Amino acid sequence: MNRTSRMVAATVPLALALSLTACSSDDESSAAAGEVTYPTVPYTTPGEGISLGHDDQEIGDTIPEPLHVSEIQPANENELLAVIGGSQLELGVNIIDPVTGVAAGRVVVGPGIWDPVIHGFVGETTSDPAVLAAEVWRPRGSRGAADFTVTTYSGDLLEPDEIELPDYARVHSRPGSNAVTSDGKYFVTWDDGLYGVRVVDLEAGRESGALQIVGCGPFTWLVDHEIYSVCEDTRELIRISIDDSGVPTETARAKVLPDDFVSTRKVTWAAEARKGLLLSATGDVFVFDFSDGLPDGPIAPIGNAGQDGGRFAEGIIDNTGARIAVEYTDTAVHPHSGRGGDVVKIDLFDATTFAPIRSLDLATLGLTDIASAAFSVNGEVLYVVGAGPEVDGESTQRIVGVSASTGEQVSAADVTGTVDDIRTLLTPQVIR
């Protein structure tokens, strides 16, 4: 090809060039020789049923346009919070109706240091607190300065009530290591940098006090303004009282735990019954009753969660203190390990005798995996979320409700709304 021919070839339009190289039934030999072929894609003018047609949003007279920010409605007593998987920079929190599977009321919060630190609340109006989160904002990742905040989301989501913690604050983020008092006045957390308790006055918008207690924690079972926790080395339970200024002080200890007691990372709380559940690292199940303060005698486990053929994982107790649900994996490796296996069943137990109520495996629940479980606010229903049956190789998340008293299924629905990949269900707290 001479120079003139090359210039002519270079000016051929791309669309024409594509049509010249398109493969027909007569040039199979060319395709076999390795030529690239392109399918013909028809072009459709925007019109009926297409968003770029008559449904375009009308441009208003005000430039720039005002921001459209809806007010968030807190959860009611029949709803749960669903924490959505996502990036490490932000986490989505939706308020979900567990009976219908419809999710709405989305809040985006910052992550915790390890696990998310998220508390939801039952409310009536948009001015009531909806979600509280202890957050870590890192503008330069692990190399730069970080902002540690405790943020309450309600009403206009552009202006949450944010309290900035001191640079040295390190909120312990395991479930059960932080809590909000029953009157909503204080956020209480064990602090990894302090090795003790830090108190944040949510009404005053500031940290109000801290107390170093090496060897205790990191649990915060709250009765009014009294914190109860564990001191593993000394086999004690400890009480820490918050005074009217928000300052914590150790007020009592009781050596009541067995000599072979081994603590664990995560605990849960029965708010109405004022009982704390601790599933020890050896499987012993302890239910601590703080309704009359510290116990004055030895505390024995009500049973052991160990089973052949799997390993116990998360354990939760309902608000009334009547039922315990324990998750089990498909491997004997401890579930805190990265190779801890998948949750394949949840067993319901009586919270007084640890007598079994029912075993809920994947087939019983109609799920192909289990992501999380939580009791309803009134404790009557255990809700389990996970992947539903596969259809054409795909599945949607499904939430199943089970009677806490009998273990029988009472509801089942696909999760719908602006929600994808629910990782954790949370029971909202009633502020009294």
C-alpha positions in Angstrom: 0.0 0.0 0.0 1.4 3.4 -1.0 1.2 6.6 1.1 -2.0 7.8 -0.6 -3.8 4.5 0.0 -2.9 4.6 3.7 -4.3 8.1 4.0 -7.6 7.1 2.5 -7.9 4.1 4.7 -7.2 6.3 7.8 -10.2 8.6 7.0 -12.8 5.8 6.8 -15.3 6.4 9.6 -15.2 4.0 12.5 -18.9 2.9 12.0 -18.1 2.0 8.3 -15.0 0.3 9.3 -16.9 -1.9 11.8 -19.5 -2.7 9.1 -16.8 -3.7 6.6 -15.3 -6.1 9.2 -18.7 -7.5 10.4 -19.0 -11.3 9.9 -21.7 -12.8 7.8 -22.6 -16.4 7.0 -20.4 -16.2 4.0 -17.2 -15.2 5.6 -16.8 -18.0 8.2 -13.3 -18.5 6.9 -12.4 -14.9 7.9 -13.8 -15.5 11.5 -11.8 -18.7 11.7 -8.8 -16.7 10.7 -9.1 -14.6 13.9 -10.8 -11.4 12.7 -12.8 -9.5 15.3 -16.5 -9.2 14.6 -19.0 -6.8 16.3 -22.8 -7.4 16.6 -25.2 -4.7 15.4 -26.8 -2.8 18.2 -29.9 -0.9 17.3 -30.3 2.7 18.5 -33.6 3.7 20.1 -34.8 7.2 20.5 -35.9 8.1 24.0 -39.7 7.9 24.3 -42.5 6.1 26.0 -41.2 4.0 29.0 -37.7 5.4 28.8 -36.5 7.7 31.5 -34.8 10.1 29.1 -38.1 10.8 27.4 -41.2 12.5 28.7 -40.4 11.5 32.4 -37.4 13.9 32.6 -37.5 15.9 35.9 -38.6 19.5 35.3 -35.9 22.1 35.9 -37.0 24.6 38.5 -36.6 28.3 38.5 -34.2 28.3 41.6 -30.6 27.8 40.7 -28.9 26.1 42.3 -31.7 23.8 43.3 -32.4 23.2 47.0 -31.2 19.9 48.5 -33.9 17.3 49.0 -33.2 15.7 52.3 -35.9 13.7 54.0 -36.2 13.3 57.7 -35.6 9.8 59.0 -38.3 8.1 61.0 -37.0 6.0 63.9 -37.8 2.3 64.2 -41.0 1.2 65.9 -41.4 -1.7 68.2 -42.1 -4.1 65.3 -39.0 -3.2 63.3 -35.3 -4.1 63.4 -32.1 -2.5 62.1 -30.2 -4.1 59.2 -26.5 -3.2 58.9 -25.5 -3.5 55.2 -22.1 -4.8 54.0 -20.1 -2.2 52.1 -16.8 -0.4 52.0 -14.6 0.2 55.1 -15.4 4.0 54.8 -19.1 3.9 55.4 -21.8 1.5 56.5 -25.5 1.5 55.5 -28.1 1.0 58.2 -31.7 0.4 57.2 -34.8 0.2 59.3 -36.6 -3.0 58.2 -40.0 -4.5 58.7 -39.0 -8.1 59.4 -42.5 -9.5 58.5 -42.7 -8.0 55.0 -39.0 -7.7 54.4 -39.4 -4.1 53.3 -36.5 -1.9 54.2 -36.5 1.9 54.4 -35.1 4.8 56.5 -31.5 4.4 55.5 -28.7 6.0 57.5 -25.0 5.9 56.5 -22.6 5.8 59.4 -18.8 5.5 59.9 -17.1 2.3 60.8 -15.8 1.3 64.2 -12.2 0.2 64.9 -13.0 -3.5 64.6 -16.8 -4.3 64.5 -19.4 -1.6 63.7 -20.6 0.3 66.8 -24.2 0.9 66.0 -27.3 1.3 68.3 -30.8 1.8 67.1 -33.7 3.2 69.0 -37.5 3.0 69.1 -39.0 6.4 68.5 -42.3 8.1 67.5 -41.3 11.3 65.7 -38.5 12.3 63.3 -36.9 14.4 66.1 -36.4 11.3 68.3 -32.9 9.6 68.1 -32.9 6.9 65.4 -29.4 5.6 65.3 -26.2 6.2 67.3 -22.8 5.2 66.0 -19.3 5.5 67.4 -17.3 6.2 64.3 -13.7 6.4 63.1 -13.1 8.8 60.2 -9.6 8.4 58.6 -8.7 11.0 56.0 -5.3 9.4 55.3 -6.0 5.7 56.2 -3.7 4.3 58.8 -1.1 6.9 58.2 -3.0 10.1 58.9 -5.0 11.7 61.7 -8.3 10.2 62.5 -11.5 11.7 64.0 -13.2 9.6 66.6 -16.9 10.6 67.0 -20.1 9.5 68.7 -22.9 10.6 66.4 -26.7 10.5 66.9 -28.7 10.5 63.7 -32.3 11.9 63.8 -34.3 14.3 61.7 -32.2 16.0 58.9 -29.4 13.6 58.1 -27.2 16.4 56.9 -26.9 17.8 60.4 -26.4 14.8 62.8 -25.6 15.5 66.5 -21.8 14.7 66.4 -19.6 14.6 69.5 -15.9 14.5 68.8 -13.9 12.4 71.2 -10.3 13.1 72.3 -7.6 11.8 70.0 -6.6 9.2 72.5 -10.0 7.6 72.7 -10.3 4.1 71.3 -13.8 2.8 71.6 -13.8 -1.0 72.0 -16.1 -2.2 69.2 -17.0 -5.8 70.1 -20.8 -6.3 70.6 -21.7 -5.8 74.2 -18.6 -3.7 75.0 -20.6 -0.4 74.6 -24.1 0.7 75.4 -26.5 3.6 75.9 -28.2 4.1 79.3 -31.9 3.3 79.4 -32.8 7.0 79.7 -30.7 7.8 76.6 -28.4 10.2 78.6 -25.0 8.5 78.4 -23.1 6.4 75.9 -20.8 4.1 77.8 -17.9 2.2 76.4 -14.8 0.2 77.3 -11.8 2.0 75.8 -8.8 0.0 74.4 -6.4 2.9 75.1 -7.6 3.6 78.6 -8.1 0.0 79.7 -11.2 1.1 81.4 -14.6 2.8 81.0 -15.3 6.0 79.2 -18.6 7.9 79.5 -20.0 10.4 76.9 -22.8 12.7 78.0 -25.1 12.7 75.0 -27.1 15.7 76.3 -24.1 17.9 77.0 -22.3 16.8 73.9 -19.0 15.9 75.6 -17.0 13.2 77.3 -18.0 13.5 81.0 -15.6 11.0 82.7 -13.3 8.0 82.5 -12.1 5.3 84.8 -9.1 3.0 84.3 -9.7 -0.5 85.5 -7.0 -2.9 84.3 -8.0 -6.5 84.2 -11.8 -6.0 83.8 -14.2 -5.6 81.0 -14.9 -5.2 78.2 -18.6 -5.6 78.7 -21.2 -3.0 79.6 -24.4 -4.4 81.1 -26.3 -1.3 82.1 -29.0 -1.0 84.8 -30.0 2.7 84.8 -26.7 4.5 85.5 -24.9 1.4 86.9 -22.4 -0.5 84.7 -21.8 -4.2 85.4 -18.9 -6.1 84.0 -16.4 -9.0 84.4 -13.0 -9.2 85.9 -11.7 -12.5 84.5 -8.4 -12.9 86.4 -10.0 -12.4 89.8 -13.2 -14.3 88.9 -15.2 -11.2 90.0 -18.2 -9.2 88.8 -17.8 -5.5 89.1 -20.2 -2.5 89.5 -19.3 0.9 88.2 -21.7 3.8 89.1 -22.1 7.0 87.0 -22.9 10.0 89.1 -25.0 13.0 88.2 -22.0 14.7 86.6 -21.4 11.7 84.3 -18.3 10.5 86.2 -17.8 6.7 86.6 -16.6 5.3 89.9 -16.1 1.7 91.0 -18.6 1.0 93.8 -18.5 -2.8 94.4 -17.0 -6.2 93.4 -18.1 -9.7 94.1 -16.0 -12.9 93.6 -18.8 -15.2 92.4 -17.5 -16.8 89.2 -16.2 -20.4 89.1 -12.4 -21.0 89.2 -12.5 -22.4 85.7 -14.3 -19.4 84.3 -13.0 -18.3 80.8 -14.4 -15.0 79.4 -15.2 -14.4 75.8 -15.4 -11.5 73.3 -19.1 -10.9 72.9 -22.1 -10.7 75.2 -25.7 -9.6 74.9 -28.3 -8.0 77.3 -31.9 -8.6 78.2 -33.0 -5.0 78.9 -36.4 -5.7 80.6 -35.2 -8.6 82.7 -31.9 -6.9 83.5 -30.0 -10.0 82.7 -26.7 -10.4 80.8 -25.8 -13.4 78.7 -22.2 -14.6 78.5 -21.3 -17.6 76.4 -17.8 -18.5 77.7 -14.9 -19.7 75.5 -15.4 -23.2 76.8 -19.1 -23.2 76.0 -20.5 -22.6 79.5 -23.6 -20.5 79.4 -23.9 -17.8 82.1 -27.0 -15.7 82.7 -26.2 -12.9 85.2 -29.1 -11.3 87.0 -28.4 -7.7 88.0 -32.0 -6.7 88.9 -30.9 -6.5 92.5 -27.4 -5.4 92.0 -24.4 -7.7 92.2 -25.1 -11.3 93.1 -24.0 -12.3 96.6 -23.3 -16.0 96.0 -21.5 -18.3 93.6 -22.8 -18.3 90.0 -22.9 -21.6 88.1 -23.5 -21.9 84.3 -27.0 -23.0 83.4 -25.6 -25.4 80.8 -23.0 -25.8 78.1 -23.4 -24.9 74.4 -20.9 -27.4 73.1 -22.1 -29.9 70.6 -20.5 -32.7 68.4 -20.0 -31.8 64.7 -19.8 -28.1 64.9 -18.8 -25.0 67.0 -21.0 -22.6 68.8 -20.7 -19.0 67.6 -22.9 -16.0 68.5 -25.4 -16.2 71.4 -28.2 -13.8 72.1 -30.8 -13.4 74.8 -34.2 -11.7 74.3 -35.3 -8.6 76.1 -37.5 -10.5 78.5 -34.8 -12.9 79.5 -36.9 -16.0 78.5 -35.1 -17.4 75.5 -31.5 -17.8 74.2 -30.5 -18.4 70.6 -27.1 -19.9 69.8 -25.6 -20.1 66.3 -23.5 -23.1 65.3 -21.0 -23.4 62.4 -20.2 -26.4 60.2 -16.7 -26.7 61.5 -15.0 -27.4 64.9 -12.7 -24.4 64.4 -13.5 -21.5 66.7 -15.8 -19.0 64.8 -13.6 -16.1 65.7 -11.0 -17.6 63.3 -10.9 -16.6 59.7 -11.4 -20.3 58.9 -14.2 -20.6 61.4 -16.7 -21.9 58.9 -20.3 -20.9 58.1 -23.3 -20.7 60.4 -25.6 -23.6 59.5 -28.1 -23.7 62.3 -29.5 -21.8 65.3 -30.7 -23.6 68.4 -33.3 -22.1 70.7 -33.0 -22.7 74.5 -34.8 -21.8 77.6 -32.9 -19.0 79.4 -33.4 -20.4 82.8 -32.8 -24.1 82.4 -31.0 -24.2 79.0 -33.5 -26.8 78.0 -33.7 -27.1 74.1 -36.7 -25.6 72.4 -36.0 -26.3 68.8 -33.0 -26.7 66.4 -33.4 -24.4 63.3 -31.1 -25.7 60.5 -31.0 -24.3 56.9 -33.6 -26.7 55.6 -36.0 -25.8 58.5 -35.6 -22.1 57.9 -35.8 -22.5 54.1 -32.4 -20.7 53.7 -29.1 -21.6 52.0 -27.0 -19.6 54.4 -27.4 -17.6 57.7 -26.1 -14.1 57.9 -27.6 -12.9 61.3 -30.3 -13.2 63.8 -32.1 -11.0 66.3 -35.1 -11.1 68.6 -38.0 -8.7 68.3 -38.3 -5.9 70.8 -40.9 -7.8 72.8 -38.9 -11.0 72.6 -41.7 -13.0 71.0 -40.1 -13.7 67.6 -36.6 -14.6 66.6 -35.8 -13.3 63.1 -33.1 -14.9 60.9 -31.8 -13.3 57.7 -29.9 -15.2 55.0 -29.8 -16.3 51.4 -33.1 -17.8 50.1 -33.4 -20.7 47.7 -31.4 -20.4 44.5 -33.3 -19.8 41.3 -31.3 -20.0 38.0 -28.1 -19.8 40.1 -29.1 -16.7 42.0 -30.8 -16.0 45.3 -32.2 -13.1 47.2 -31.9 -12.4 50.9 -34.8 -13.7 52.9 -35.9 -13.0 56.5 -37.7 -15.7 58.5 -39.6 -15.2 61.7 -39.7 -18.0 64.3 -41.8 -18.1 67.5 -39.5 -17.8 70.4 -41.8 -19.9 72.6 -42.2 -22.9 70.2 -39.6 -22.5 67.4 -42.4 -22.7 64.8 -42.2 -20.4 61.7 -44.5 -17.4 61.8 -43.4 -15.3 58.8 -41.1 -15.4 55.8 -40.4 -12.7 53.2 -37.8 -11.6 50.7 -35.9 -8.5 51.6 -36.9 -5.6 49.4 -36.1 -1.9 49.1 -32.7 -0.2 48.8 -31.0 -3.0 50.6 -28.3 -5.5 49.5 -26.2 -7.9 51.5 -27.5 -7.6 55.1 -24.7 -8.6 57.4 -26.2 -7.9 60.9 -29.7 -7.6 62.4 -30.0 -5.4 65.5 -32.9 -5.0 67.9 -33.6 -1.3 68.6 -33.5 -0.1 72.2 -36.5 1.5 73.9 -35.5 4.7 75.7 -37.5 5.1 78.9 
